[in-house]
Structure formats: structure tokens, C-alpha cells
Amino acid sequence: MTGRVFNIQRFSIHDGPGIRTTVFLKGCTLACVWCHNPESIAPAPELAFFPTKCIRCGHCFEACETGALRLVPVGGTSTPVGGGSVPRAEGERGAETPRPQSETPRPHWDGGVGGGSVPRAEKERGAQRPRPQEGWERRYQKTLCRVCGKCAEACYAEAMVMEGRDVTAEEAVAEVLKDKPFYDNSGGGVTLSGGEPLLQADFCADILARSKASGIHTALDTAASVPWAAFEKALPHTDLVLLDLKIMDSARHRTATGVGNELILANARRLAETELPLVVRVPIVPGYTDDEANVAAIADFVRGFPRLDYVELLPYHRFAEAKYRRLEREYPLNGAEPPLAERLDALAAVAAARGLRVKVAPGGRKPP
């Protein structure tokens, strides 16, 4: 069975008990404004650009066959370096068609000081690191991009990266098995997360079944906005469910995530009827989920779940801002701050007052 992942993260300590490997799957049914894995939302592969790794060597521009990637003089409009034709809109404005590569003006660079490494074949020829080029800037026209990945393949500095790759369940589990001694010593295992892993339910079931057959504890991290049939495929091979509940009011939930919560709550009730232990995780996002009424409503909803282990409050953080920039998207919560630690403690007390065991994940902000 083959599926699509965007990361396999070893030594995870926040996705279930012990030391774990978290397999992050592509695709999600929600579009939370605070999403900390924006590269997970779209099911298709995407290009991400890490500007601090870019050495401006021009290899990615040469690899681009559509003209989506261009290297142009800062503030200039002269013919860019790279393949492909000029977009129609530019042609109508009188832009020139790029000249053949041998005639195309190129930024000058010399061997010497600069970031990045040189491919082995070039090292063997005695090539030196390229010096970062001044006076040139990268331009990317997303509408022309076919997401073929050739630019990422050409980028040996790993500034251009494809988010999303297809792997077999066997390959994923082989990666997971590398850290089995750590799982055995810490009570850890493998966690499937995303995105929404159950959008690839057959792939999930295959990974979970292979992991259990190898004696590895399995956990499933889900937002539960999928048909119950997807759960039926994965749950027989699952030891623990991490259930994300965000907002109890369906209208507010739709505003913050793009969908209502009726299916999520129906699946949560069905999960409570299984024999699987359950951890409910609540993101605490200022202005969206951090009011006492919302936390109280979630606590009241889950307090009767017989196999509920605990409720965990996950404070909002700003680590995703850089990810949005890499994907060339606007960050929806620009300027938002993580919740104060004392606010998290107050919300934890609201849930604890309803007889629940509550944990607060690290990340609360200290008062100024």
C-alpha cells in the first residue's frame, strides 16, 4: 500500500507516551486558521522555499521549464534566467521571449565564500562553493508552476523542497523500526498524524498493522472529520486515539476551521464506545478557543467517556509563521501571541473542576 506523507519525525515526545516516531500524512478536511502544519492541508505535493538556504546559484531556474521560477535583477525587468516561455499577460505588455540559454544573461558568481555545498561530481572536478550573488532576486509565479519537482531536484542547497512524497507502508515502517529500542525503553511507539491521517485510511491501517506486528505501540491523532468507515479500517490496529476537539459551537467551529463539528462529535461519541484509551487534545488559540465557556463545554461533552485518560491543552504557538512564508502564503494570525501560562492554568482548572484529569503542554507565555 502506498500513501503520501510530508514528514517522518523521529524522537517525537508530544504525540503520545514515550519516545515516538510521528508519521505526518498529507491532506486534511479542515482549514484551521491557526494550523501549525499548513503543508499538510492540500493532498497534493507542494513546493516550499527556504530563503536562508538559498545560495542564488540559478540551478533551479534553469530546471524550470515553464518560467514559473525566475532570477531577475533587483528592481529590473530584463530577461530572466530560466527556461519556459513568457506568460501571456507579460507578452501582451511587450515582454521579450527568453533567449536561448547560451545567450541568456546570467548573474555572475565566482568560487569562494558562500553557503551551501557542491555536488560530489563537481567537488571531484575541483569546484568551489558559489558566492551568494548580489543584485539578483527570485520571482515565483505560482500559476505557471506544474509542481513537477525538477527545481527541488536541482537544488543541492535544499532551499527548494517538495512537501509531500509517496512512500509504501513497508518503507514507512522500516523508518519507524530504526528507533524500536527507544520505544521499548520509554513506552513509546509510532503515531500517525497529519493533516488528517484517516483521509488515507487504508494506508494508515497498513502502517499500524505492520507496526503492531513488530511489537510497536500505535497511536492515531485525528480531528475526526471523516466518515466512520475510515475509523473502522484503522482502529483494529490502534492502541491509543488522540482526538482533537477544538470548538463546541458548530457555527464558531465553521468560522475557524471551514466545517461544522456535527460529524466530529458523532465520531467522538462512537470512539467513546470502543475499548480504546482516549486522549482529548484542545488547542488554546487566543480569540478562537480560549474562552472558559468553550473549554467547559468540551469538558462536559467528554466527562462521561469511560476510557478517557486525560484532556490536554495545547497552547497556540507561532512556529508555523515561517512555514506559511515558505509556501508563499499569508499567515492568518499575524500578530497573535501565545496564551499566558496563567491563562492556561485557569482553563485547566475549568476542566479539572468537572472531574477530569488535565495536562497542559509546554508553551505558555510568561507575563511581560
Stockholm file with secondary structure:
# STOCKHOLM 1.0

chainA/1-368         MTGRVFNIQRFSIHDGPGIRTTVFLKGCTLACVWCHNPESIAPAPELAFFPTKCIRCGHCFEACETGALRLVPVGGTSTPVGGGSVPRAEGERGAETPRPQSETPRPHWDGGVGGGSVPRAEKERGAQRPRPQEGWERRYQKTLCRVCGKCAEACYAEAMVMEGRDVTAEEAVAEVLKDKPFYDNSGGGVTLSGGEPLLQADFCADILARSKASGIHTALDTAASVPWAAFEKALPHTDLVLLDLKIMDSARHRTATGVGNELILANARRLAETELPLVVRVPIVPGYTDDEANVAAIADFVRGFPRLDYVELLPYHRFAEAKYRRLEREYPLNGAEPPLAERLDALAAVAAARGLRVKVAPGGRKPP
#=GR chainA/1-368 SS CEEEEEEEEEEECSSSSSSEEEEEESCCSCCCTTCSCGGGTSSSCEEEECGGGCCCCSHHHHHCSSSCEEEEETTCCSCCBSSSCCCHHHHHTTCCCCCCTTTSCCCCCCBSSCSSCCCHHHHHTTCCCBCCCSSEEEEECGGGCCCCCHHHHHCTTSCEEEECEEEEHHHHHHHHHTTHHHHHHHTCEEEEESSCGGGGHHHHHHHHHHHHHTTCEEEEEECCCSCHHHHHHHGGGCSEEEEECCCSSHHHHHHHHSSCSHHHHHHHHHHHTSSSCEEEEEEECTTTTCSHHHHHHHHHHHTTCTTEEEEEEEECCSTTHHHHHHTTCCCTTTTCCCCBHHHHHHHHHHHHTTTCCEEECSCCBCCC
#=GC SS_cons         CEEEEEEEEEEECSSSSSSEEEEEESCCSCCCTTCSCGGGTSSSCEEEECGGGCCCCSHHHHHCSSSCEEEEETTCCSCCBSSSCCCHHHHHTTCCCCCCTTTSCCCCCCBSSCSSCCCHHHHHTTCCCBCCCSSEEEEECGGGCCCCCHHHHHCTTSCEEEECEEEEHHHHHHHHHTTHHHHHHHTCEEEEESSCGGGGHHHHHHHHHHHHHTTCEEEEEECCCSCHHHHHHHGGGCSEEEEECCCSSHHHHHHHHSSCSHHHHHHHHHHHTSSSCEEEEEEECTTTTCSHHHHHHHHHHHTTCTTEEEEEEEECCSTTHHHHHHTTCCCTTTTCCCCBHHHHHHHHHHHHTTTCCEEECSCCBCCC
//
